Amino acid sequence: MLVLEVSNVEKYFGLRKILEIKDLKVYKEDKIGVVGLNGSGKTTLLNLISGDVKADKGHIRTFGKVSYIRQLENEYKDTIEGKYESQFRLKDKKAEYMSGGEQTRLKIAKAFSQNPLLLLADEPTSNLDFEGIDMLIENLLQYDGALLVVSHDRDLLDKVCNRILEIEDGQIKLYEGNYSQYKEQKELEKKTKEAEYEKYIREKKRLKKAIVETRNKSKSIRKTPRRMGNSEARLHKMGNQAAKRSLDNKVKALETRLRKLEVKEKVKEIERIKVDILGDEIYSKVIIEGKNVNKSFGSRILFKNGDFQIYNGSKTALIGPNGSGKTTLLRMIINEDDGIYISKKIKIGYFSQDLSILNENKTIIENVMETSIYDEQTVRTILARFLFKRDDVYKKVSVLSGGERVKVSLVKILMSDFNVLIMDEPTNYLDIYSIESLEEALISYEGTILFVSHDRRFIEKIADRIIYIEDNRIKNFNGTLEEYENRKTKVLNENKKELQERIAILEYRMSEILGKLSMPSKDDDIEALDREYNEVLKELNAMKAKTLH
């Protein structure tokens, strides 16, 4: 069933053509992930389909209800009722008092509650914790309609999408499969282009060599000797002229083939990112430690009696639900608050979400070079990997987008004289290409990293240890995110089994009490049975409530 048709659409911002779509058809069973660099037109595409923005040329037709989860829309005066209120944990929550993550859940719940035939979603995982992202993915998998989702969350794109729409240089291209399959197809395209280029170079060299050799043969044909008789000379000259003419014609034919040879562009090799630590070597095993760490705001306790360790050379992810105090803990470490102990020779580079390390009045290269311990060529190489190429580095920070500022801040920290990086949500506002470039830089980084992120794939690639905040406690786990979640699932399953066993015991006891209350004997204490019934019922309801989480 066709739900969207886009034909011959063009969209300009000023004189710049942002998008050109010759033909795009979306069917009810399509779950399409939209990918592309920052500024490539991903949000513009969704805005065109929703009608928020008008096309300068062409036609867009939708066939059914359309809902749109907008990235920058956070103002809601009302709440939501029904199954999505329960599924997204929004019961009894007023919109004006909701956190950023809860506001995002509300946007998502409202979109699903409209029962759309086509769902548009622009970075729907923004501000969501793991639980919120899991809820979103579960609902998208159950959703019986077409989806176009812009997201840098590769885990979501892999689990939900069956097609990937790539936007590059204003053009769209569809790939079958999820994000990982799209990456495989892109790699195959790259290898094919490399093979075509090598074949083109070989043929070009062969033709050039043949032209030179044939031309030299033509030049080497000797003139008629002086002592030769007239008739003999005439025959010799005719033979030479015919041979020379044949060779000259062959040269022209070879030159035509060379001129008409289809040019193949060389595939640009991406230089690997390698970040070395140039400062003093650290010998301490534990370089940051928290002992009996406490934090509260008024009556609200974030964590109490918390203990944690950051090991030298480790890459540690700090995880926890929205509002659990992750950013607060990072700031406590930076400020060396009570209970925080930091080793000597530690130089901490802090990436915060406010991007306060940038001077807006300076250029990109000036911002990075003012604290860099590397030469300008190295800095330019790293900047190029984050898509600041050639004269781009002379742009002032004040004219950059949010995503571009994030990238400059990250490069500035990576190039500075730090041996410990503390990063708060570094992947926010980045496109997937930039996230993967950052991953490469952090994997090669020889220092210590502590970071907060809700991007599962990013954590899986980087972290070898986990610190998690749970039930107002700070806890350590020596292992990867996958190992942590496997252990957590095992514990949850064990707890669930215990709950189910306890529920079975309580239900059996309730049936016994009800039997006695319906037909009491002279020895039964009715009031005691009634009290026990209420106590058992209360515990049973509490046990059943736990199984829902």
C-alpha positions in Angstrom: 0.0 0.0 0.0 1.5 3.3 -1.1 1.6 6.0 1.7 3.9 8.6 0.2 4.9 9.7 -3.3 7.5 12.4 -4.0 8.2 13.4 -7.6 10.6 16.0 -9.1 10.9 17.9 -5.9 13.5 20.6 -5.4 14.2 22.7 -2.4 16.4 25.8 -2.2 17.7 27.9 0.7 18.6 31.1 -1.0 20.6 30.1 -4.1 21.7 26.8 -2.6 19.9 23.7 -3.7 19.4 21.6 -0.6 17.4 18.7 -2.0 16.5 17.3 -5.4 14.3 14.2 -5.4 13.3 12.7 -8.8 11.2 9.9 -7.4 10.5 8.5 -4.0 7.8 6.0 -3.1 7.2 4.8 0.4 4.9 1.8 1.2 3.1 0.8 4.4 5.7 -1.9 5.3 8.7 0.4 4.8 10.8 1.3 7.9 13.3 3.8 6.4 16.3 5.2 8.3 17.4 8.6 6.9 21.2 9.2 7.1 23.6 11.9 5.9 26.0 14.4 7.1 25.0 17.4 9.3 23.3 19.9 7.1 22.7 17.5 4.3 18.9 18.0 4.4 17.6 15.2 6.6 15.3 17.3 8.7 14.3 19.4 5.6 13.1 16.1 4.0 10.8 15.4 6.9 9.6 19.0 7.0 8.8 18.8 3.3 6.8 15.6 3.8 4.9 17.0 6.8 4.1 20.2 5.1 6.1 22.3 7.6 8.2 23.5 4.6 7.0 24.0 1.0 8.9 22.6 -1.9 10.1 25.1 -4.6 9.3 22.6 -7.3 7.6 19.2 -7.7 4.8 17.3 -5.9 4.5 15.5 -2.5 1.5 13.3 -1.9 0.6 11.4 1.3 -2.2 8.9 1.5 -3.4 8.7 5.1 -2.7 10.2 8.6 0.8 11.5 9.2 2.4 12.0 12.6 5.7 13.8 13.2 8.0 13.5 16.2 9.9 16.8 15.9 13.4 17.2 17.5 13.0 20.8 18.6 9.4 20.7 19.8 9.2 20.4 23.6 6.2 22.6 24.7 3.2 20.6 25.7 0.4 21.9 27.9 -1.5 18.7 28.1 -0.7 15.1 28.9 -1.8 11.8 27.4 -4.1 8.9 28.4 -4.4 5.3 27.4 -2.0 2.5 26.7 0.9 4.8 25.6 0.7 6.7 28.9 1.4 3.5 30.7 3.9 2.1 28.2 6.0 5.3 28.3 5.8 5.7 32.1 3.9 9.0 31.9 1.0 8.2 34.3 0.1 11.1 36.7 2.9 13.3 35.2 2.2 16.9 34.3 3.8 18.2 31.1 5.1 21.4 32.7 7.0 19.4 35.3 8.5 16.8 33.0 12.3 16.4 32.5 13.8 16.5 29.0 13.6 12.7 28.7 10.0 12.7 29.8 9.1 15.4 27.3 10.6 13.3 24.6 8.6 10.3 25.8 5.5 12.4 25.7 6.2 13.5 22.1 6.6 9.9 21.0 3.5 8.7 22.9 1.4 11.4 21.3 2.6 10.5 17.8 1.8 6.8 18.3 -1.6 7.6 19.9 -2.8 9.3 16.6 -2.5 5.9 14.8 -0.8 7.3 11.8 -0.3 5.5 8.5 3.1 7.3 8.1 5.3 8.2 11.1 8.1 10.8 10.7 10.7 11.0 13.5 13.6 13.4 13.8 16.2 12.2 16.3 13.6 10.6 18.6 16.2 9.1 20.9 17.5 12.6 22.0 17.4 13.0 25.8 16.2 9.4 26.3 17.9 7.0 28.6 18.3 3.2 27.9 14.8 2.5 29.2 13.3 5.2 27.0 15.2 4.0 23.9 14.1 0.4 24.5 10.4 1.6 24.8 10.7 3.5 21.5 12.3 0.6 19.7 9.7 -1.9 21.0 6.9 0.4 19.8 8.4 1.0 16.4 8.8 -2.8 15.9 5.1 -3.2 16.8 4.0 -0.2 14.7 1.9 -1.2 11.7 2.7 1.6 9.4 5.4 3.3 7.4 8.3 5.0 9.1 10.9 7.6 8.1 13.3 8.2 11.0 16.3 10.5 11.1 18.6 9.1 13.7 22.3 8.8 14.7 21.4 5.8 16.9 22.9 2.9 14.9 21.4 0.3 17.3 17.9 1.7 16.5 18.6 1.8 12.7 19.7 -1.9 12.9 16.8 -3.2 14.9 14.0 -1.3 13.3 14.8 -0.3 9.7 14.5 -2.4 6.6 15.7 0.3 4.2 18.2 3.2 4.5 17.8 6.5 2.6 21.1 8.3 2.2 21.3 12.0 1.4 24.5 13.2 -0.2 25.1 16.4 -2.2 21.4 17.0 -2.3 20.6 13.7 -3.9 18.9 10.6 -2.3 19.7 7.0 -2.7 17.9 4.0 -1.2 19.6 0.9 0.1 17.8 -2.3 1.1 18.4 -3.6 4.6 19.3 -2.1 8.0 22.2 0.2 8.8 24.9 -2.5 9.1 23.8 -3.9 5.7 23.9 -0.4 4.3 27.5 0.0 5.5 28.4 -3.3 3.9 26.9 -2.1 0.6 28.8 1.2 0.9 32.1 -0.7 1.4 31.3 -2.9 -1.6 30.7 0.2 -3.7 34.0 1.6 -2.5 35.9 -1.5 -3.5 34.2 -1.6 -6.9 35.2 2.1 -7.5 38.7 1.3 -6.5 38.9 -1.6 -8.9 37.4 0.5 -11.7 39.9 3.3 -11.0 42.8 0.8 -11.1 41.5 -0.6 -14.4 41.1 2.9 -15.8 44.7 3.9 -14.8 46.1 0.7 -16.4 44.3 1.3 -19.7 45.3 4.9 -19.7 49.0 4.0 -19.2 48.7 1.3 -21.9 47.2 3.7 -24.5 49.7 6.4 -23.7 52.6 3.9 -24.1 51.1 2.6 -27.4 50.8 6.2 -28.7 54.4 7.0 -27.9 55.7 3.7 -29.4 53.6 4.0 -32.6 54.6 7.7 -33.1 58.3 6.8 -32.7 57.9 4.0 -35.3 56.4 6.5 -37.7 59.3 8.9 -37.2 61.9 6.1 -37.7 60.8 5.3 -41.2 63.8 6.2 -43.3 63.8 8.6 -46.3 64.8 7.3 -49.8 68.6 6.8 -50.1 70.4 9.3 -52.5 72.1 6.7 -54.7 68.9 4.8 -55.4 67.6 4.9 -59.0 64.4 6.8 -59.9 62.1 3.8 -60.4 63.5 2.0 -57.4 63.3 5.2 -55.3 59.7 5.7 -56.4 58.7 2.2 -55.1 60.6 2.7 -51.9 59.0 6.0 -51.2 55.5 4.6 -51.9 56.1 1.8 -49.4 57.4 4.1 -46.7 54.6 6.6 -47.2 52.0 3.8 -46.9 53.6 2.4 -43.7 53.9 5.9 -42.2 50.3 6.7 -43.1 49.2 3.5 -41.4 51.1 4.2 -38.2 49.9 7.8 -38.1 46.3 6.6 -38.5 46.9 4.2 -35.7 48.2 7.0 -33.5 45.0 9.0 -34.2 42.9 6.0 -33.4 44.7 5.5 -30.1 44.4 9.2 -29.2 40.7 9.0 -29.9 40.4 6.0 -27.6 42.4 7.8 -24.9 40.2 10.9 -25.3 37.0 8.9 -25.0 38.2 6.8 -22.2 35.7 7.2 -19.3 37.4 9.0 -16.5 37.2 7.3 -13.1 37.9 9.3 -10.0 40.3 8.0 -7.4 38.6 7.0 -4.2 39.9 9.2 -1.4 41.8 7.3 1.3 40.7 8.4 4.8 43.7 8.9 7.0 43.5 7.0 10.2 43.2 8.9 13.4 45.8 8.3 16.0 46.0 10.4 19.2 49.2 9.9 21.2 49.8 11.1 24.7 52.8 13.4 24.7 52.8 14.4 28.4 54.2 12.8 31.6 53.6 9.1 32.1 51.2 8.2 35.0 52.2 5.3 37.2 49.2 5.2 39.6 46.8 2.3 39.0 43.7 4.2 40.3 43.8 7.8 39.1 40.4 9.0 40.2 38.5 7.6 43.2 35.3 8.3 45.0 34.9 7.4 48.6 31.6 7.8 50.5 30.4 10.3 47.9 27.0 12.0 48.7 24.9 14.4 46.7 21.4 15.8 47.2 19.4 18.8 46.1 17.1 19.8 49.0 15.2 16.7 50.0 16.0 14.9 46.7 18.9 12.4 47.1 21.0 11.7 43.9 23.4 9.3 45.5 24.7 8.4 49.0 27.8 6.6 50.3 29.0 6.1 46.7 32.3 4.5 46.0 34.0 4.2 42.6 37.4 3.9 40.9 38.7 5.1 37.5 41.8 3.0 36.5 44.7 4.4 34.6 44.3 3.8 30.8 40.7 2.6 31.2 37.8 3.7 29.1 34.8 3.9 31.4 31.1 4.6 30.6 29.0 6.3 33.3 25.4 5.2 32.8 22.1 5.5 34.6 18.5 6.7 34.1 17.6 10.3 33.2 18.0 12.5 36.3 20.1 10.0 38.2 23.0 12.5 38.6 25.5 11.5 35.9 26.4 15.0 34.8 26.5 16.1 38.5 29.0 13.3 39.3 31.2 14.4 36.4 31.2 18.0 37.7 32.0 16.8 41.2 35.1 15.0 39.8 36.1 18.1 37.9 35.7 20.3 41.0 37.3 17.6 43.3 34.3 17.8 45.7 34.2 16.0 49.1 35.0 12.3 48.7 36.7 12.7 45.3 40.5 11.9 45.1 42.6 12.6 42.0 46.2 11.5 41.4 49.1 13.8 40.7 50.1 14.5 37.1 46.5 14.2 36.1 45.4 16.8 33.4 41.7 16.6 32.8 40.1 17.7 29.6 36.3 18.2 30.1 33.8 18.2 27.3 30.5 19.6 28.6 27.2 20.1 26.8 27.5 23.9 27.1 30.6 23.9 24.8 32.1 26.6 27.1 35.7 25.9 26.0 35.2 27.7 22.6 35.8 31.4 21.8 33.1 32.4 19.4 35.1 35.4 18.1 38.0 33.1 16.9 38.2 30.8 14.0 38.1 27.0 14.2 41.9 26.7 13.7 42.6 29.4 16.2 40.4 27.8 18.8 42.1 24.4 18.4 45.7 25.7 18.0 45.7 27.9 21.1 45.8 24.9 23.4 47.2 22.2 20.9 50.4 20.4 21.6 50.4 19.1 18.0 51.6 21.0 14.9 49.0 22.6 12.5 49.3 19.8 9.9 48.2 17.2 12.5 45.4 19.4 13.7 44.2 20.0 10.1 44.2 16.2 9.5 42.0 15.6 12.5 39.7 18.5 11.6 39.4 17.1 8.1 38.1 13.8 9.5 35.4 15.8 11.2 34.7 17.4 7.8 36.4 20.8 8.3 38.5 20.9 5.2 40.8 23.4 3.5 39.4 27.0 4.1 36.6 25.7 6.4 39.1 26.0 9.3 39.0 29.8 8.9 35.3 30.0 9.7 34.5 31.8 13.0 32.9 29.6 15.7 30.0 32.1 15.9 28.7 31.0 12.4 28.8 27.3 13.1 25.8 25.0 13.8 25.4 23.2 17.1 26.8 20.0 15.6 29.8 21.8 14.1 30.6 23.4 17.5 30.5 20.0 19.2 33.0 18.7 16.7 35.4 21.7 17.2 35.1 21.2 21.0 36.0 17.6 20.7 39.0 18.2 18.4 40.2 21.0 20.7 40.2 18.6 23.7 41.8 15.7 21.7 44.6 18.0 20.6 45.3 19.6 24.0 47.8 18.6 26.7 45.4 16.3 28.6 45.9 12.7 29.7 42.3 12.2 31.0 39.2 13.0 29.0 35.9 13.4 30.8 33.0 13.7 28.3 29.3 14.4 28.8 27.2 13.1 25.9 29.8 13.8 23.2 27.7 12.2 20.4 24.8 14.6 20.8 24.1 16.6 17.6 26.7 14.6 15.6 25.9 12.8 12.4 26.9 9.1 12.2 30.0 9.8 10.1 31.3 12.1 12.8 30.4 9.7 15.6 32.4 7.0 13.9 35.3 9.4 13.4 35.1 10.2 17.2 35.1 6.4 18.0 38.2 5.9 15.9 40.0 8.8 17.8 38.9 7.5 21.2 39.8 3.9 20.5 43.3 5.0 19.6 43.6 7.4 22.5 46.2 6.2 24.9 45.0 8.1 28.0 42.1 7.5 30.3 38.5 8.3 29.4 35.3 8.7 31.5 32.2 9.5 29.5 28.4 9.7 29.7 26.4 8.4 26.8 23.0 6.9 25.9 24.3 5.6 22.6 24.7 1.8 23.0 26.8 1.3 19.9 29.2 4.1 21.0 29.5 2.6 24.5 30.1 -0.9 23.1 32.9 0.4 20.8 34.7 2.4 23.5 34.1 1.3 27.1 35.9 -1.5 28.8 34.4 -0.7 32.2 31.0 0.5 33.5 30.0 2.8 36.4 26.3 2.9 36.9 24.0 4.9 39.1 21.1 2.8 40.4 18.7 3.3 43.3 20.8 6.3 44.6 23.9 4.1 44.6 27.1 4.4 42.5 28.3 0.9 41.4 31.3 -0.4 39.5 31.3 -3.2 36.9 34.5 -4.5 35.4 33.5 -5.4 31.8 31.8 -4.1 28.7 28.2 -2.9 28.3 27.2 -6.2 26.7 28.6 -8.1 29.7 26.9 -5.7 32.1 23.5 -6.1 30.4 23.8 -9.9 30.2 24.5 -10.0 34.0 21.6 -7.6 34.6 19.3 -9.7 32.5 20.3 -12.8 34.4 19.7 -11.2 37.8 16.3 -9.8 36.6 15.3 -13.3 35.4 16.3 -14.8 38.7 14.4 -12.1 40.6 11.4 -12.6 38.3 11.4 -16.3 39.0 11.5 -15.6 42.7 8.6 -13.1 42.3 6.5 -15.6 40.4 7.1 -18.2 43.0 6.1 -15.7 45.8 3.0 -14.7 43.8 2.0 -18.3 43.5 2.3 -18.8 47.2 0.3 -15.6 48.0 -2.4 -16.6 45.5 -2.7 -20.0 47.1 -2.9 -18.5 50.5 -5.6 -16.0 49.3 -7.7 -18.9 48.0 -7.4 -20.6 51.4 -8.4 -17.5 53.3 -11.4 -16.9 50.9 -12.5 -20.5 51.4 -12.4 -20.1 55.2 -14.2 -16.7 55.0 -16.9 -18.1 52.8 -17.5 -21.1 55.1 -15.9 -20.3 58.5 -15.7 -23.0 61.1 -16.3 -22.2 64.8 -12.5 -22.2 65.4 -11.8 -19.5 62.7 -11.1 -15.9 63.8 -13.0 -13.9 61.1 -11.4 -10.6 62.0 -7.9 -12.1 61.9 -8.6 -13.8 58.5 -9.9 -10.5 57.2 -6.8 -8.7 58.3 -4.6 -11.4 56.8 -6.5 -11.3 53.5 -5.9 -7.5 53.2 -2.2 -7.9 54.0 -1.8 -10.8 51.5 -3.7 -8.8 48.8 -1.5 -5.7 49.4 1.7 -7.8 49.1 0.3 -9.6 46.0 -0.4 -6.4 44.2 3.0 -5.1 45.1 4.6 -8.3 43.7 2.6 -8.1 40.5 3.5 -4.4 40.1 7.2 -5.4 40.2 6.8 -7.9 37.4 5.7 -5.0 35.1 9.0 -3.2 35.4 
